[in-house]
Amino acid sequence: MKLQHRGFTLIELIVVLVLIGVLAVSVVPRFFDASGTSEYLYRDQALNILRRVQIQAMQCTSPTCTQAELQLMSDRMGISNTCQNNATHLCIASRDNISMQTQPSGLFPLSFSALGVPLNDSGVRQCGNGNECRISFDGAITLSICIEEEGYIHPC
């Protein structure tokens, strides 16, 4: 009776190892590198916070109601313990290597009127005279949020 050995040949093992090596070099780094994805995360979070603060201001019908105010901060220049991520604050972590610019430069703090119009801290229209306000998140890619004069908030 002849014994029949079952197993893989040396050629099959080498081919499998080469395929695993190619996958390890090309695909695996994409799972561990977040370049370009953090910008989407921060833009979406900022967009949701802006819309939430705007809706909260529009739902306030009492004359004694305090206006919700939005603060977007970056601790990129140095780690800060004062920045808090909550319903009206967005903090950009220094590890994400993203900077945030606003146009006009003194955009924050930002609040909204009962009609949803963006106001500065003095109660004056912030994005007026046909100019839109823009918040840009710059990292591996640049993504922006636009706030129109009438209060329409959208990615741009």
N, C-alpha and C positions, 0 to 999 in steps of 0.2 A: 504494500500500500504506500502510495506516494503522498507525502505531506505537502499541502499547498499553503504557502505563506501568504497572508493577507496584510497589506499595509501600503504605505505610500512610497513611491520611488523617489530617488534623490532629485530628479528633474521636477516632479510635482512639488516637493517641498521648497525648492529654490524659486519656482514661479510664484508660489503663495507668499514667500518672504519678500520678493520683489514687489508684488502688488501691495502688500501691507506697508512697505517702505514708501512707495509712491503716495499712498493715501495719507500716511503720517506726515509727509513733507507738504502736501498740497491742501488737504482738507482740515486737519486737526488744528492748525493755527487760527483758522477762522472761528473756531469755537471759543478760543481763549483771548482773542483780540476784539475789543469793543470799539475800535476806531470807526467813527461815523454813526454809530448807533446811539451814543449818549446824547448827541445833538437832538435827535428825534425825541428821545425821552424828555429832555428838558423843555423842548418846544411844546410838546403835548401837555406836559404838566403846567407850564406857564399859560397856555391857551385855556386850559380848564379852570385854572385859578382866576384868570381875567374874566372869563364868562360867569363864573360863580359869583364873584364880587359884583359884577354888573347886574346880574339877576337879583342878588340880595338888595342892592340899592334901588332897583326898580320895584321891588315888592314892598318896600318900606313906605307906608302911607301915613304914618304918624309924624306930626311936626317935631316931636322930641326924639325922633329916631336918630341914632348916631350912624354916620355913613361908614360903610366898610371901606377900608383902605388897603391897597395892595402894595407890598414891598417885594421886589425881586433883588436878591443880593448875590454877590459872588465872593467867596472867600479864597479865590485863586491867588491873591497877592499875599496871603498868609492865613494859616488856619485860624479860624475864629470860632469861639464858643458862643457868640452872641446870635448867630444866625440859627433860626429855628424853622424846620419844615413843618408847616401846618396849613390851614385852609387859606391863609392870606400871605404866606411867605414861601418863597422858593429859594433854596440854597444850592449853589453849584459846588460840588466837592472838588477840592484841589487835585485829586487823583485823576479826574476826568480830563484835565488839561483843556478846558473850554472857557472862553471869555465871553462876556455878554456886553453888547453895546446898545445904547438907545439913541433914537433920533426923534425929537431933539434931545440934547444931552442931559437935561435935568428933568427927565420924564417922571421919575418916581420921587415921592409917593404919589400914587394915582388913585383917584376915587371916581365915582360915577354919580350923575344926577339921577333924579327919579325917572327921567326919560332915557337913561342909559348913555348919556353923553359923557365922554371922559373929561374930568376936571382935574386941575392941579390942586395943591394944598391950599391955595388962596380962593378956590371956588371959581376960577376962570377956566373957560374952555381950553383944554390942553391941545387938542389936535384940530385947530381951527384954521381959517383962511385957506381952505383947499388943501392944506398939508395933512398928510397922514402921519401918524406916529408909528415907529418901527422899532421892534426889539429883535436884535440879531444874536444868534448863538454861533460863535466861531470856534471851530475845532478842526477835525479832519475835513469837514464840509461846513458850509455856512447855511443856516436855516433861519428864517425870519417870521415874525408875527406882525401883521399890520392892524392898526386901529384907525378906522376911518373917522371923519369929523362927526358923523351922526351916531357913532358908537358901534358900527359893525366890526367885529373882531374876527380875523381869518388868517390862516397861514398864507404867506406870500413868497 
